[in-house]
Amino acid sequence: METTRDQIDIIAFGAHPDDVEIGAGGLLAKEAARGYRVGIVDLTKGEMGTRGTPDIRIEEAQKAAEILGAEWRINLEMPDGNITVDHENVMKAARVIRTYRPKVIIAPYWDDRHPDHVNTSLLVTEAHFKAGLRKLEPEMEAFRPNIIIYYFLNRMEGFSFIVDVSEYYAQKQEAVNAHYSQFGDAGLKPLAILGVKAPLQFIESRDRFQGSQIGVAYGEAFLVRSPVPLEDPLRVWGR
């Protein structure tokens, strides 16, 4: 999958090669099917994981990105298990934002059992802000997307909205299953990223529950820090 310099609509950031699929795979598949251009950025290769190797996980990640309809997927090669929110790492993410100029950024929720998820959330939030500072690395044009949408991995609380992903849920499952080293033969064993046994069943039951909250088969919940604008509430609740 070739990396381009064309503007992208959505960039989804994850700490590990399967985070984005678990938390927001349905949304990304849905938006890509609608014609929006999607890019995925993994901060690490997941090399500290019990299962799989960095090379295998990169290959699986590229396959999953193609299944979701992403334009490209890149890896910033930060150390797994030691993502630090420092200037160098923040600017790695900020340069990606400036290069592809997305309308929306997607990142993990900041309260999570895995320190890498927490630090990825903090890092991307800071990168979002610093990408818009004109005097910071002025040789690259400043740009700040409209919003960051936070997805959930281990914890779900205080979400702002739920997206109906029912039509694209099989696509999400296929993308998750593309990470065979994590979810294949080992799929019934505990997975560190979620801290649960039978992680595939956990993901599906969680998404079924979120869907039930809005009266559909499958949903994905998200949180934003700013009010959600609604031009016409009756289009949402008046049906």
Secondary structure as the mmCIF struct_conf table of DSSP 4:
data_model
#
loop_
_struct_conf.conf_type_id
_struct_conf.id
_struct_conf.beg_label_comp_id
_struct_conf.beg_label_asym_id
_struct_conf.beg_label_seq_id
_struct_conf.end_label_comp_id
_struct_conf.end_label_asym_id
_struct_conf.end_label_seq_id
BEND BEND1 ASP A 6 ASP A 6
BEND BEND2 ASP A 9 ASP A 9
STRN STRN1 ILE A 10 GLY A 14
BEND BEND3 ALA A 15 HIS A 16
TURN_TY1_P TURN_TY1_P1 PRO A 17 ASP A 18
HELX_RH_AL_P HELX_RH_AL_P1 ASP A 19 ALA A 33
TURN_TY1_P TURN_TY1_P2 ARG A 34 GLY A 35
STRN STRN2 VAL A 38 ASP A 42
BEND BEND4 LEU A 43 LEU A 43
TURN_TY1_P TURN_TY1_P3 GLU A 47 MET A 48
BEND BEND5 GLY A 49 GLY A 52
HELX_RH_AL_P HELX_RH_AL_P2 PRO A 54 LEU A 68
TURN_TY1_P TURN_TY1_P4 GLY A 69 GLY A 69
BEND BEND6 GLU A 71 GLU A 71
STRN STRN3 TRP A 72 ASN A 75
HELX_LH_PP_P HELX_LH_PP_P1 MET A 78 PRO A 79
TURN_TY1_P TURN_TY1_P5 ASP A 80 GLY A 81
HELX_RH_AL_P HELX_RH_AL_P3 HIS A 87 TYR A 100
BEND BEND7 LYS A 103 LYS A 103
STRN STRN4 VAL A 104 PRO A 108
BEND BEND8 TRP A 110 TRP A 110
BEND BEND9 ARG A 113 HIS A 114
HELX_RH_AL_P HELX_RH_AL_P4 PRO A 115 LYS A 130
TURN_TY1_P TURN_TY1_P6 ALA A 131 GLY A 132
TURN_TY1_P TURN_TY1_P7 ARG A 134 LYS A 135
BEND BEND10 LEU A 136 GLU A 137
TURN_TY1_P TURN_TY1_P8 PRO A 138 GLU A 139
BEND BEND11 MET A 140 MET A 140
BEND BEND12 ASN A 146 ASN A 146
STRN STRN5 ILE A 147 TYR A 151
BEND BEND13 LEU A 153 ASN A 154
BEND BEND14 GLY A 158 GLY A 158
BEND BEND15 SER A 160 SER A 160
STRN STRN6 PHE A 161 ASP A 164
HELX_RH_3T_P HELX_RH_3T_P1 SER A 166 TYR A 168
HELX_RH_AL_P HELX_RH_AL_P5 TYR A 169 ASN A 177
TURN_TY1_P TURN_TY1_P9 ALA A 178 ALA A 178
HELX_RH_AL_P HELX_RH_AL_P6 TYR A 180 PHE A 183
BEND BEND16 GLY A 184 GLY A 184
TURN_TY1_P TURN_TY1_P10 ASP A 185 LEU A 188
BEND BEND17 LYS A 189 LYS A 189
STRN STRN7 LEU A 191 LEU A 191
TURN_TY1_P TURN_TY1_P11 ALA A 192 GLY A 195
STRN STRN8 VAL A 196 VAL A 196
BEND BEND18 LYS A 197 ALA A 198
HELX_RH_AL_P HELX_RH_AL_P7 PRO A 199 SER A 212
TURN_TY1_P TURN_TY1_P12 GLN A 213 GLY A 215
BEND BEND19 VAL A 216 ALA A 217
STRN STRN9 GLY A 219 LEU A 223
BEND BEND20 ARG A 225 SER A 226
HELX_LH_PP_P HELX_LH_PP_P2 PRO A 227 PRO A 229
BEND BEND21 GLU A 231 GLU A 231
HELX_RH_AL_P HELX_RH_AL_P8 PRO A 233 TRP A 237
#
